[in-house]
Amino acid sequence: MADAEGVRHGAPDAIQVADRWHLWRGLAGAVEKSVIRHRADLRPPTETASTNDGIDNPCSARADPTGSGIADSRLATRTRERHAAVHQLLSQGETISSIARTLPTRP
């Protein structure tokens, strides 16, 4: 932020522009720091009846891992369905590029 302040004082009429790479780098750094800071808050996974629970069929209903009691949202369901579709097409030999062109972006 010192750079931005220096530019404001040195060239008050200049338009400041941040490029995408620096924005992503800053965001990634902030996320990493936050995850590291809150790592101790994460609970270890609990054992389930099946070790493959949800892996073979990611669209199957699952318990709320946070324990908050919030039911799966439409977004979570749609994401699991899309994940299953992508992996099915990958197993059929499709490329990521062709899958991205084939699957709709929204239902």
Buried (B, 14 or more C-beta within 10 A) or exposed (E): EEEEEEEEEEEEEEEEEEEEEEEEEEEEEEEEEEEEEEEEEEEEEEEEEEEEEBEEEBBEEEEEEEEEEEEEEEEEEEBBEBEBBBEEBEEEEBEEEEBEEEEEEEE
